[in-house]
Amino acid sequence: MKQKDNLTKITVPVISILFAFVIGGIIILCLGKNPLQAYGYLFSGAFGSSRKIAQTLVIACPLIFTGLTAAISYKCGVFNLGGEGQFIIGAIASIFFVTKSGMEGMPGILLSLLIGAASGAVWGAIPGILKITRGLNEMIVSIMLNYVAALFMGYVYTTLLRDGSVPQTYAIPDSTKIGVISKSFPMHWGVGIAFFLAFAGYYFLFHTSKGFKLRAVGFNATASFFNGFPVNRYILFSFIISGGTAGLGGSVELHGKQLRLMDGFGQGYGFDGVAIALIAQLNPIGTTIVAFIFAVLRKGASTLQTGMQVPTAVVDIIQALVIIFAVAGTALLKLPSIKQYFSRHPVKKEGIN
């Protein structure tokens, strides 16, 4: 039964992606273009050289962090929609540290990343504390905190750390930039942190007792409470860990790619992360794979547009269709009639044999 459930969780996203590409191909055909040639340009833009592959991985990096943010909290049965705000707060804390402390080199990078993660964890704990102490809806609180974080970032790059007449912060010192693997493969090492975190999250959730208890709380909080599990503690813990993950992602994005704060930093990453986590069935490793697929679409979109004169909106449509099909497919499989059919099917098969 468990093997069949795992197969279903893999099949739904795969079929969703295939359906989305098929419909995207029909749209491209309606535009008077060759879908196969168009997809050739799309994948060439993402995989055409080692440099393009590295750039695709860099694009996937923040999506992995925010996807893990949603996956960890949702596994505990709470909805942290504040990944974007926690991502931004982590970057703000890091930019203040590296521009004001004077620390440089590897110690400066490591301490800045830790500060970013800690700041995101504190920001993530706010909706958790309000939920377990006052019963407030964590979705509303976490969404509102996104706006607070974005407005505070605007105040930082236009006033506190403004770089002259340009509405952006000072760039971080060169010695605190996260290095790349090589000039021919310019992927910064922060991507490795994202992959490590995904595997660590998978191990924690599915191979430790604490992870089992966290998932149990998410599955049935009432039953977990009567079995002696500290439900509120795990809820708060999930907010802290998920917030820390997003904050670390913001710090990594700052040190590895953006190098300064400006308008648009982190925009959309939070809700993209939620969609990615849902498509991946809240599996940390699956989240990494789906984030990479989203990055392929984004990296290849510009090549598709220049090579075939196909608007990048088509890629946005494909991405949206992946989300719609994945969520719809998951909801469909949870219908009582569908679940009953799949539960009876193996019994009939055994009877025939």
N, C-alpha and C positions, 0 to 999 in steps of 0.2 A: 504493500500500500504506500509506504514511504517512497519507494523507488518510483512509483507511478506519479506521485505528487511532485517529486523533483523533476520528472520528465515533463510534466504539464507546465511547471514554472519556467522551464527552458523553452518549450515549444511556443507558448503564447507570445513572448517578445520576438522570437524569430519570425513567426508567421506575420506578426504586426509589421515588422520592418519590411518583409517581402511585399505585403499588400500595399504598404505606403509607397514603395518604389514602383510598383506596377501602376498605381493611380498617378503617381508623379510622371511616369512615362507616357501615360495617356494625355496628361495635360501638355507635356512637351510636344507630343504628336499633334495636338490641336493647335499649337502655336506654329505648326509647319516645320518642325525640326525633327531630326532623327533621334529617338530616345536613346538608342544604343551608343551613338556617337556622343550624345550629350553626357551620358553617364561615364563614357570614356574620358571626357574632359574633366568631369567631376572628380573621378578617382585619380586621374593624373595630377590634378592640383593638390591632392592630399598625399599621394604615394609616388609621385613622379621622380623623386630623387631622395637621397638620404637627408638632405636639408629640409625638404618639404615634409618628410615623415617626422623629423624633429619638431618642426613648427606645429604640426598637427598635435603632437603629444603635449606641447606647451599650451595649446588652446584647450586641451582636455583637462589640464591640471586643476584649474579652479572649479571646473564642473565636477571633478571627482570629489573634491573637498566638500562642496555644498551638497552633492548627492549623498555622501556618507553622513552628513549632518542630518538630513531628512530620514535616512534609513535607520540610524541609531535611535532617534527619538520615536519614530513610528513603531519600531519593534517593541517599545515599552508602552504602546497604546496612547501616546500623547502626540500632538501635532505641533511641531516646532516649525512655524512658517517664517521665522526670523533669521534664517540663514544668511540672507543678504546683509542685514544690519550687523550681525555678529562678524561677518566677513569684513565689513567696512571698519568696525571698531578695532578689530585686530590690526588692520593696516594703519589706522590712526595712531594706535599705541606704539607701533613699531616706528613710524616716521618721527614721532616725538622723541623716542629713545635715541635713534641713530643720529638725529640732527642736533640733539641737545646734550647727550652724555659724553660725546667725544670718543667713545669706544669704537675701535675699528678692527678689521681682520675677522678671523674665525670666531673669537670670543664675542665680538660685537654682533655677528650674524646669529650665533646660537642664542645669545641672551635676548636679542630682539625677537626671534621666533618664539621663544618661551613667553615673553611678555605679550606678544600678539595672541598666543593661545590662551593665556591666563585672562586677558581682557575679554576675549570672545566668550570664555567660560563664565565670567562674571555677568556679561550682558545676557547670555543665555539663561543664567540662573534666575533672572528677574521674573519672567513669566512662570517659571517653575515654582518659585516661592509664592507668588500671588495665587497660583492654582491650588497649592496644597494648604495654604493658610487662609485664603479668602474665598476660594472656590471660583475665581475668575476664569473665563474662557481663555485658554492659552493661545488659541489661534488669533483672537482679536488683539491680545496684548503683544504677541510677538510681531504681528504685522505692523502695529502702531510704532513699535520700537524700530522697525526698519526706517520709517520716515524720520524719526528722531536722529538715528545714526547718520542718515544721508544729509540732513540739514546741518548737523554738527560738523560733518566732513566739509560741507560748503563753507562754514564759518572758518574752519582751519585753513583751507587753501585760498580763501579770499582775504583773510585777516591775520591769523596767528602766525602762520608759516608761509605767507605769500612770498613768491619769488619775484620781486620787482613789480612791474606793471602787468605781468601775466597772471591770470587767476589760476595758479597752480602752486604747489609747495616746492621747496627746494628739493633738488634731487638728492638721493641718499649718497653717501661717500662711495667712491669707486671700490674701496676695500671691503665694503659691506654688501656688494652685489654677489648673489649666488652665481657661481661660475657655471659655464657650459662644458659639456663633455669634450667637444672639439669644434674647430671652425667649420669642418665639413658636416658635423652633426650637432648643431647649436641647441641642443636640449639642455636646459639648466637642471641642476641636481635636485631642485625642488620637486620635479616630477617623480623622482625616486622616492621622496618622502611621501607623496600621495599614494603611490603603489604600496609602499610598506604599511601605511596606515590602513589601507583597504584589507590587506591580508591579516594585519593585527586585529582589525575589527571583526573579520570573519572568524578568526580563531577564538576571540573573546566571546562572541555571541553564541557560537555553536559547539565550543569545546571546553568551556569553563562553567563551573557551577554558578558563578555570578551572572554570566550571560544567560544561562538557562532560567534563572530566577527573574531576570529582566524580561525575557520573552514570555515567561509565565504571567507576569503582571500585565503585559500587553494583551495576552490572550484572554485572561479573565481576572480582573483586579479583585473582584469580590472573593472568588475562590482562593486566590493567593493570600488575601488578608486572613481568611479563616484557617489557612494552613500555616500561619505564622510568619509570612513574608512581610518585611517592612515596606509596604506599598509606596507610601509617600517618599521614603528615602530613595527608592529606586526611580521614582518619577523625577525627583530633583536631580538625581545622579545622571539620568539620561539627558536632561536639559544641559547640565554642566559639561558633560562629555561632548554632546553634539555642538554646543556653543564653542567649546575649545577647539573642536575640529574646524569649524568655520573660521574662527579667529586665526588659527594657524594657516589656513588657506589664504586669508587676506594678507598675512605677513609674507608668505612665500611668493604670492603674486607681486607684492611690492618689491621684494628683494630680487626676484628672478626675472621679472618682465617689465612692469610699469615704471619702477624706480622713483616715482613721485605720485602724489595724489592730485587729481584734477576732476573736472566734471565728467560724470559717466563711469567713474571707477566702481567696479563691482556691480554695475547695473544689470539686473535680470538674472544674475547667477543664482540667487536664492530660489526663485520659482522654477528655474531650469533644473536645479538640483532636486526639487520635489518631484518633478516629472520624471527625471532620470531614475530616481529611487523607486518610484512606482512601477515604471517599465521593468526594472530589474527585480521586481518582487521583493524589494527591501533586502536583497543580498549584497553585501559589500563588494564581493568580487564581480558580481553581475553589474553593479553600479559602475565599476571601473570600465567594463566593456561597453556599456551603453553610453557613458560619457565620451569614450573614444569615438564611437559611431557619430555622436552629435558633433564632435570636433571635426571629423572627416567631412561632414556636410558643410560646416562653416568654412573650413579651409578650402574646399573645392568649389565653393559657390562663386568666388571671384573668377576662377579659371573658366568655369562654365559660362559665366556672363561674357567674358572677353572672347572666348573661343567660339561660342555658338550664338551670342546675342540673346541668350535666355535670361530673363530677369532673375535676380537672386531670390525674389519672392517665391519662386517655385520650390527652392530648397526649404524655405520657411514652411511652405505648405506640406512638404514631405515630412518635416520634423513634427509638425502638428498632427499629421495623420498617424505617425508612429505612436504618439501619446494617446490619441483617441482610440485606436485599435487595441492597444495594450490594455488600457483601463477597461474598455468595453469587454474585451475577451476575458479578463480576470473576473469582472462582475458576472458575465454570462456563465462561467464555470461554477460560480457559487450559487446559482439558482437551484432550488431543491430538485426540480425535475431532471436537470443536467447531472447533478451529483448522484441522483438515484440511478440514472442510466449507466454511468461509469462504474458505480459500485456493483451493479448487477451483471454487467457485461462479462467480466472474467469468470463468473459462476456459470453462465450459459456456455461459455467457451469450453470450460472444463467438462461440462456435462456432455457436450458433443463428442469430445475426445474419448 
